[in-house]
Structures are given as C-alpha cells and as structure tokens.
Amino acid sequence: PPEIPQLTLGQKAVQYLWVPALVGTFLGCLYLRFRPADMGNVIDVKTEQELVEYMTNSEGKVVVVDFTSSNCPYCDMIAPHYGRVSKLKKYKDKAIFLSVNVENFQTLMMEAGVQATPTFVAYSNMKV
C-alpha cells in the first residue's frame, strides 16, 4: 500500500484554513441576501392615528402610501427602489413617503381599495 505522508504543524494549519474562509463567505452571502433594505425617507406607519396625522398635516405635499405586506416577495424587491425615490432631492419638499403594512390595517386596506400588494397610492389634499 502507498505510504501516507505525515503532516507537520504548518501543513495542518493550511489544511484547516479553508474552513473559516468557507464559513465567512457563507455568512457574508447571508448578510447580503437578508440585510434590511435602505428605506431612505420612507416613514413606517404603526397606527391609524399616525397615518391620519401625516395625511392631515401634509400642507400641500403629495402623500405617497405604499401598501405592503411582510410575506410579499414583490414588496421586498421593490422596497429599496421606493426608498431610493424617497431620497431624491426633487421630492424633498413636495412629497411624503409612507409605508403601511396591510396585515395590521385590514379596514384601511378595504377603504383604500387595495386588492394586492404592493400597491402605491398618491394622495393630494386627502384625495386620490
């Protein structure tokens, strides 16, 4: 039978060097895949009262509402783009960008006529 070479301490270190590199690469890929999207100037609405305040105090601005869902893959894909649009300088003084989770606001979803997510509705002076 062929003779098995003996490993020295330096060779063992090289042999096991790929394990941390592989784990680090795997964790890095997970971070890039599941990191939270940069939502820019998008305001995540938590209560109906908060939504009413933004709508009534918009002072002539357009209020863009993103009706989203936490288990909607299309909502996750479009969220970074919506965040980027909200950061554009040309909309800084002209629009307010809101995000509403329809799972928490079923009645609001029905009143707005939302049938699927994501749905974007723009309001100007409380009118669609």
DOMARMAR-527027 format. One record per residue: x, y, z of N, C-alpha, C, O, CB in turn; residue number from 1. Coordinates in steps of 0.02 Angstrom, whole numbers, plus 50000, padded with zeros to 5 digits. Glycine has a CB too. Example, Ala and Ser with C-alpha at 12.3 -4.5 7.8 and 13.67 -1.06 7.14 Angstrom:
BEGIN
(atom (50660, 49716, 50390), (50615, 49775, 50390), (50660, 49835, 50390), (50712, 49834, 50423), (50565, 49776, 50452), 1) (atom (50642, 49888, 50354), (50684, 49947, 50357), (50645, 50002, 50394), (50670, 50057, 50402), (50704, 49970, 50286), 2) 
// end
This chain:
BEGIN
(atom (50042, 49940, 50000), (50000, 50000, 50000), (50044, 50063, 50000), (50099, 50061, 50026), (49953, 50000, 50061), 1) (atom (50018, 50118, 49971), (50057, 50180, 49970), (50065, 50208, 50040), (50023, 50200, 50083), (50024, 50232, 49924), 2) (atom (50120, 50241, 50049), (50136, 50270, 50114), (50101, 50337, 50122), (50104, 50379, 50077), (50212, 50278, 50123), 3) (atom (50068, 50348, 50180), (50033, 50410, 50194), (50083, 50459, 50224), (50115, 50444, 50274), (49972, 50399, 50243), 4) (atom (50089, 50519, 50193), (50137, 50567, 50219), (50115, 50595, 50286), (50056, 50604, 50298), (50147, 50624, 50169), 5) (atom (50163, 50608, 50329), (50149, 50638, 50394), (50142, 50714, 50386), (50182, 50746, 50352), (50205, 50620, 50445), 6) (atom (50091, 50743, 50418), (50081, 50814, 50415), (50117, 50849, 50472), (50116, 50826, 50529), (50006, 50831, 50417), 7) (atom (50149, 50903, 50456), (50181, 50943, 50508), (50131, 50996, 50532), (50077, 51001, 50503), (50247, 50977, 50482), 8) (atom (50148, 51033, 50582), (50104, 51083, 50610), (50084, 51136, 50558), (50026, 51156, 50556), (50137, 51117, 50670), 9) (atom (50131, 51158, 50517), (50117, 51208, 50466), (50068, 51182, 50413), (50025, 51219, 50390), (50181, 51230, 50432), 10) (atom (50075, 51119, 50394), (50031, 51091, 50345), (49960, 51082, 50372), (49912, 51088, 50335), (50058, 51025, 50320), 11) (atom (49953, 51066, 50437), (49887, 51059, 50467), (49851, 51126, 50467), (49791, 51130, 50455), (49892, 51031, 50538), 12) (atom (49889, 51179, 50481), (49859, 51246, 50481), (49833, 51263, 50412), (49779, 51291, 50406), (49910, 51298, 50505), 13) (atom (49870, 51246, 50361), (49849, 51259, 50292), (49789, 51216, 50275), (49743, 51238, 50240), (49906, 51247, 50243), 14) (atom (49790, 51154, 50299), (49736, 51108, 50284), (49669, 51133, 50313), (49618, 51125, 50280), (49752, 51039, 50312), 15) (atom (49669, 51162, 50372), (49608, 51185, 50404), (49594, 51259, 50392), (49547, 51286, 50421), (49612, 51172, 50478), 16) (atom (49633, 51292, 50351), (49623, 51362, 50337), (49560, 51375, 50296), (49529, 51427, 50303), (49684, 51390, 50300), 17) (atom (49540, 51328, 50254), (49483, 51338, 50211), (49417, 51338, 50250), (49368, 51367, 50226), (49481, 51285, 50159), 18) (atom (49415, 51308, 50309), (49352, 51304, 50347), (49329, 51374, 50369), (49271, 51391, 50355), (49362, 51260, 50409), 19) (atom (49371, 51415, 50402), (49347, 51482, 50419), (49332, 51525, 50358), (49286, 51566, 50359), (49398, 51518, 50463), 20) (atom (49370, 51516, 50304), (49357, 51554, 50243), (49289, 51536, 50214), (49251, 51579, 50192), (49412, 51542, 50191), 21) (atom (49273, 51471, 50215), (49209, 51449, 50189), (49151, 51474, 50232), (49100, 51497, 50206), (49207, 51372, 50185), 22) (atom (49159, 51470, 50297), (49107, 51494, 50343), (49098, 51570, 50335), (49041, 51594, 50335), (49124, 51477, 50416), 23) (atom (49152, 51607, 50330), (49149, 51679, 50321), (49114, 51698, 50257), (49074, 51745, 50255), (49219, 51709, 50323), 24) (atom (49128, 51663, 50203), (49096, 51676, 50140), (49021, 51662, 50144), (48981, 51700, 50118), (49128, 51634, 50084), 25) (atom (49003, 51607, 50176), (48933, 51589, 50184), (48895, 51642, 50223), (48841, 51663, 50204), (48927, 51520, 50218), 26) (atom (48924, 51664, 50279), (48891, 51714, 50321), (48887, 51781, 50284), (48837, 51817, 50292), (48929, 51723, 50387), 27) (atom (48938, 51798, 50245), (48936, 51859, 50206), (48880, 51858, 50155), (48845, 51908, 50145), (49002, 51870, 50171), 28) (atom (48870, 51801, 50122), (48816, 51794, 50074), (48748, 51800, 50108), (48702, 51831, 50081), (48820, 51726, 50038), 29) (atom (48741, 51771, 50167), (48679, 51777, 50204), (48664, 51850, 50222), (48607, 51872, 50217), (48681, 51735, 50268), 30) (atom (48716, 51887, 50242), (48706, 51958, 50259), (48683, 51997, 50198), (48637, 52037, 50202), (48771, 51988, 50287), 31) (atom (48715, 51985, 50141), (48697, 52022, 50081), (48626, 52005, 50058), (48591, 52048, 50030), (48746, 52007, 50025), 32) (atom (48604, 51943, 50069), (48538, 51923, 50047), (48483, 51948, 50094), (48430, 51968, 50071), (48534, 51847, 50042), 33) (atom (48495, 51947, 50159), (48443, 51962, 50207), (48451, 52028, 50244), (48416, 52040, 50293), (48439, 51907, 50256), 34) (atom (48497, 52070, 50222), (48505, 52135, 50257), (48443, 52178, 50244), (48411, 52171, 50192), (48569, 52172, 50233), 35) (atom (48426, 52221, 50291), (48367, 52262, 50281), (48379, 52313, 50226), (48434, 52338, 50217), (48348, 52298, 50346), 36) (atom (48327, 52327, 50188), (48332, 52375, 50134), (48341, 52445, 50161), (48315, 52462, 50214), (48270, 52371, 50088), 37) (atom (48378, 52486, 50124), (48385, 52556, 50143), (48320, 52591, 50123), (48307, 52601, 50064), (48447, 52590, 50108), 38) (atom (48281, 52609, 50173), (48216, 52638, 50159), (48217, 52713, 50151), (48164, 52744, 50142), (48169, 52619, 50214), 39) (atom (48275, 52744, 50153), (48280, 52815, 50139), (48237, 52856, 50185), (48243, 52851, 50246), (48261, 52829, 50068), 40) (atom (48193, 52897, 50156), (48149, 52941, 50195), (48079, 52912, 50202), (48032, 52950, 50216), (48146, 53009, 50162), 41) (atom (48071, 52848, 50192), (48005, 52816, 50199), (47988, 52808, 50272), (48029, 52784, 50312), (48004, 52747, 50163), 42) (atom (47927, 52829, 50290), (47905, 52825, 50360), (47861, 52763, 50367), (47811, 52756, 50332), (47866, 52890, 50381), 43) (atom (47879, 52720, 50412), (47840, 52659, 50426), (47784, 52677, 50474), (47797, 52693, 50532), (47886, 52602, 50455), 44) (atom (47723, 52674, 50451), (47665, 52693, 50491), (47645, 52635, 50536), (47635, 52579, 50513), (47605, 52714, 50446), 45) (atom (47639, 52649, 50601), (47623, 52597, 50650), (47550, 52597, 50672), (47523, 52544, 50688), (47667, 52605, 50711), 46) (atom (47518, 52656, 50672), (47449, 52660, 50695), (47408, 52700, 50645), (47434, 52738, 50604), (47445, 52693, 50766), 47) (atom (47342, 52691, 50649), (47298, 52729, 50604), (47299, 52803, 50621), (47294, 52845, 50577), (47226, 52702, 50608), 48) (atom (47306, 52819, 50685), (47310, 52889, 50706), (47371, 52923, 50675), (47368, 52981, 50654), (47313, 52894, 50783), 49) (atom (47426, 52887, 50672), (47487, 52914, 50642), (47477, 52928, 50568), (47500, 52979, 50542), (47546, 52865, 50652), 50) (atom (47442, 52883, 50534), (47428, 52893, 50463), (47383, 52954, 50452), (47395, 52994, 50406), (47394, 52831, 50433), 51) (atom (47332, 52962, 50495), (47287, 53019, 50489), (47326, 53084, 50500), (47313, 53133, 50466), (47230, 53013, 50540), 52) (atom (47372, 53085, 50548), (47412, 53145, 50561), (47454, 53164, 50500), (47457, 53222, 50481), (47458, 53134, 50621), 53) (atom (47486, 53115, 50469), (47526, 53130, 50409), (47482, 53154, 50352), (47502, 53199, 50315), (47566, 53068, 50387), 54) (atom (47423, 53125, 50345), (47379, 53146, 50290), (47352, 53217, 50301), (47349, 53256, 50253), (47321, 53097, 50283), 55) (atom (47333, 53234, 50362), (47304, 53300, 50375), (47357, 53354, 50381), (47342, 53412, 50366), (47263, 53298, 50439), 56) (atom (47417, 53337, 50401), (47470, 53387, 50409), (47519, 53389, 50351), (47576, 53410, 50358), (47508, 53374, 50473), 57) (atom (47497, 53366, 50293), (47542, 53363, 50236), (47555, 53432, 50205), (47604, 53439, 50167), (47514, 53317, 50183), 58) (atom (47513, 53482, 50219), (47524, 53551, 50198), (47539, 53558, 50124), (47589, 53587, 50104), (47581, 53581, 50238), 59) (atom (47495, 53531, 50083), (47503, 53539, 50011), (47550, 53489, 49978), (47559, 53490, 49917), (47525, 53607, 49996), 60) (atom (47581, 53446, 50017), (47626, 53396, 49989), (47586, 53335, 49965), (47531, 53322, 49989), (47680, 53374, 50041), 61) (atom (47614, 53300, 49919), (47585, 53236, 49897), (47606, 53183, 49946), (47665, 53178, 49964), (47607, 53218, 49823), 62) (atom (47558, 53142, 49969), (47573, 53088, 50015), (47570, 53023, 49975), (47516, 53003, 49951), (47523, 53087, 50076), 63) (atom (47627, 52990, 49967), (47630, 52927, 49930), (47631, 52871, 49982), (47675, 52867, 50025), (47694, 52923, 49884), 64) (atom (47581, 52826, 49977), (47574, 52772, 50026), (47588, 52706, 49990), (47558, 52690, 49939), (47502, 52772, 50058), 65) (atom (47634, 52668, 50018), (47650, 52601, 49994), (47614, 52552, 50039), (47631, 52544, 50097), (47727, 52588, 49992), 66) (atom (47563, 52518, 50012), (47529, 52466, 50049), (47567, 52401, 50037), (47570, 52376, 49981), (47453, 52459, 50026), 67) (atom (47597, 52375, 50089), (47643, 52319, 50084), (47623, 52264, 50132), (47579, 52272, 50174), (47715, 52342, 50097), 68) (atom (47657, 52207, 50126), (47645, 52151, 50170), (47712, 52119, 50187), (47758, 52119, 50146), (47596, 52099, 50137), 69) (atom (47717, 52092, 50247), (47781, 52064, 50268), (47797, 51998, 50234), (47856, 51978, 50231), (47782, 52054, 50343), 70) (atom (47747, 51963, 50208), (47760, 51900, 50174), (47753, 51905, 50099), (47739, 51855, 50066), (47714, 51846, 50201), 71) (atom (47763, 51964, 50072), (47757, 51977, 50000), (47826, 51984, 49969), (47861, 52032, 49984), (47714, 52040, 49986), 72) (atom (47848, 51937, 49927), (47915, 51942, 49898), (47922, 52002, 49851), (47976, 52030, 49845), (47932, 51879, 49860), 73) (atom (47868, 52021, 49816), (47872, 52078, 49772), (47881, 52143, 49811), (47914, 52189, 49788), (47809, 52082, 49728), 74) (atom (47850, 52146, 49870), (47858, 52204, 49914), (47931, 52211, 49935), (47958, 52266, 49937), (47812, 52199, 49976), 75) (atom (47963, 52154, 49951), (48033, 52155, 49971), (48078, 52177, 49913), (48129, 52211, 49924), (48055, 52086, 49996), 76) (atom (48060, 52158, 49852), (48101, 52177, 49795), (48095, 52251, 49778), (48144, 52282, 49757), (48081, 52135, 49734), 77) (atom (48036, 52280, 49786), (48026, 52349, 49767), (48043, 52399, 49822), (48052, 52458, 49809), (47955, 52360, 49745), 78) (atom (48048, 52376, 49884), (48062, 52420, 49941), (48125, 52462, 49933), (48123, 52522, 49948), (48067, 52379, 50004), 79) (atom (48182, 52434, 49912), (48242, 52476, 49904), (48233, 52531, 49851), (48260, 52585, 49859), (48301, 52433, 49886), 80) (atom (48195, 52516, 49798), (48184, 52567, 49746), (48139, 52622, 49772), (48150, 52681, 49757), (48153, 52534, 49683), 81) (atom (48088, 52604, 49810), (48044, 52653, 49841), (48084, 52697, 49889), (48073, 52758, 49892), (47985, 52618, 49879), 82) (atom (48130, 52667, 49927), (48173, 52706, 49971), (48218, 52753, 49934), (48229, 52810, 49956), (48215, 52659, 50013), 83) (atom (48245, 52731, 49877), (48288, 52775, 49836), (48249, 52834, 49808), (48275, 52890, 49807), (48320, 52735, 49780), 84) (atom (48189, 52821, 49786), (48147, 52876, 49760), (48133, 52926, 49815), (48132, 52987, 49802), (48081, 52849, 49730), 85) (atom (48121, 52902, 49876), (48105, 52948, 49931), (48164, 52993, 49949), (48154, 53045, 49980), (48083, 52908, 49992), 86) (atom (48225, 52973, 49931), (48284, 53013, 49948), (48301, 53065, 49894), (48346, 53106, 49904), (48343, 52968, 49960), 87) (atom (48267, 53063, 49837), (48282, 53110, 49784), (48268, 53182, 49806), (48217, 53195, 49837), (48242, 53093, 49721), 88) (atom (48313, 53227, 49789), (48307, 53297, 49810), (48244, 53330, 49781), (48215, 53374, 49813), (48368, 53336, 49790), 89) (atom (48225, 53310, 49721), (48168, 53344, 49690), (48102, 53329, 49726), (48053, 53365, 49715), (48162, 53322, 49618), 90) (atom (48099, 53278, 49769), (48039, 53262, 49806), (48043, 53284, 49879), (47996, 53274, 49917), (48025, 53188, 49803), 91) (atom (48099, 53313, 49899), (48110, 53328, 49970), (48056, 53372, 50000), (48030, 53358, 50054), (48177, 53363, 49978), 92) (atom (48037, 53425, 49966), (47987, 53472, 49992), (47919, 53462, 49959), (47873, 53501, 49973), (48010, 53543, 49981), 93) (atom (47912, 53412, 49917), (47850, 53403, 49880), (47810, 53341, 49898), (47751, 53336, 49881), (47865, 53402, 49808), 94) (atom (47842, 53293, 49932), (47807, 53229, 49944), (47827, 53200, 50012), (47882, 53211, 50037), (47822, 53179, 49889), 95) (atom (47781, 53161, 50039), (47793, 53122, 50100), (47783, 53049, 50080), (47732, 53032, 50051), (47746, 53143, 50160), 96) (atom (47830, 53007, 50096), (47828, 52936, 50078), (47813, 52894, 50140), (47850, 52896, 50189), (47894, 52914, 50044), 97) (atom (47758, 52857, 50137), (47737, 52815, 50193), (47734, 52742, 50171), (47724, 52727, 50113), (47668, 52838, 50220), 98) (atom (47743, 52698, 50220), (47737, 52627, 50209), (47688, 52599, 50260), (47696, 52610, 50321), (47806, 52591, 50214), 99) (atom (47636, 52565, 50236), (47584, 52538, 50280), (47581, 52462, 50271), (47574, 52438, 50214), (47514, 52570, 50264), 100) (atom (47587, 52425, 50325), (47582, 52353, 50323), (47508, 52334, 50326), (47475, 52346, 50377), (47623, 52320, 50381), 101) (atom (47483, 52304, 50272), (47411, 52290, 50269), (47389, 52236, 50318), (47329, 52231, 50332), (47392, 52269, 50199), 102) (atom (47435, 52198, 50343), (47416, 52147, 50392), (47392, 52178, 50457), (47352, 52148, 50493), (47476, 52101, 50407), 103) (atom (47415, 52238, 50472), (47395, 52274, 50532), (47335, 52320, 50521), (47303, 52342, 50568), (47453, 52313, 50560), 104) (atom (47320, 52336, 50457), (47269, 52385, 50441), (47220, 52357, 50389), (47217, 52381, 50333), (47301, 52451, 50415), 105) (atom (47182, 52306, 50408), (47136, 52275, 50361), (47080, 52323, 50339), (47062, 52324, 50281), (47105, 52212, 50392), 106) (atom (47053, 52362, 50386), (46998, 52408, 50368), (47024, 52463, 50323), (46989, 52483, 50276), (46967, 52439, 50431), 107) (atom (47083, 52488, 50336), (47113, 52540, 50294), (47125, 52513, 50224), (47117, 52549, 50174), (47178, 52566, 50325), 108) (atom (47146, 52451, 50219), (47158, 52419, 50155), (47093, 52417, 50115), (47093, 52431, 50055), (47186, 52348, 50164), 109) (atom (47038, 52399, 50147), (46973, 52397, 50113), (46950, 52466, 50091), (46925, 52475, 50035), (46920, 52365, 50159), 110) (atom (46959, 52516, 50135), (46938, 52585, 50119), (46978, 52613, 50060), (46951, 52650, 50019), (46946, 52630, 50179), 111) (atom (47042, 52596, 50056), (47084, 52622, 50002), (47076, 52583, 49937), (47101, 52603, 49885), (47157, 52620, 50023), 112) (atom (47041, 52527, 49940), (47030, 52487, 49880), (47089, 52445, 49861), (47097, 52427, 49802), (47012, 52531, 49824), 113) (atom (47131, 52428, 49909), (47190, 52388, 49895), (47170, 52315, 49890), (47140, 52287, 49936), (47244, 52398, 49950), 114) (atom (47186, 52284, 49833), (47168, 52214, 49823), (47230, 52168, 49823), (47224, 52108, 49832), (47130, 52206, 49758), 115) (atom (47288, 52197, 49811), (47350, 52158, 49809), (47407, 52201, 49833), (47403, 52263, 49832), (47364, 52130, 49738), 116) (atom (47460, 52169, 49854), (47520, 52207, 49875), (47577, 52190, 49828), (47580, 52134, 49803), (47540, 52191, 49949), 117) (atom (47621, 52236, 49815), (47622, 52306, 49837), (47574, 52349, 49795), (47567, 52338, 49735), (47692, 52334, 49834), 118) (atom (47543, 52397, 49828), (47501, 52446, 49795), (47524, 52515, 49818), (47534, 52527, 49877), (47425, 52435, 49811), 119) (atom (47533, 52560, 49770), (47554, 52628, 49785), (47497, 52675, 49769), (47468, 52673, 49715), (47618, 52648, 49745), 120) (atom (47480, 52717, 49818), (47426, 52765, 49809), (47453, 52834, 49827), (47484, 52843, 49879), (47363, 52748, 49852), 121) (atom (47441, 52882, 49783), (47463, 52951, 49795), (47402, 52994, 49813), (47352, 52994, 49778), (47500, 52981, 49733), 122) (atom (47407, 53029, 49870), (47354, 53072, 49893), (47378, 53144, 49890), (47434, 53160, 49910), (47332, 53053, 49965), 123) (atom (47334, 53188, 49866), (47348, 53259, 49866), (47287, 53293, 49897), (47231, 53287, 49871), (47363, 53286, 49793), 124) (atom (47296, 53328, 49951), (47241, 53360, 49988), (47187, 53309, 50007), (47128, 53321, 49998), (47210, 53416, 49947), 125) (atom (47209, 53252, 50032), (47166, 53198, 50057), (47125, 53164, 50002), (47078, 53127, 50017), (47120, 53225, 50108), 126) (atom (47143, 53175, 49938), (47108, 53144, 49882), (47157, 53102, 49842), (47216, 53119, 49837), (47074, 53197, 49837), 127) (atom (47132, 53047, 49814), (47174, 53003, 49774), (47190, 53037, 49709), (47226, 53008, 49667), (47141, 52935, 49762), 128) 
// end
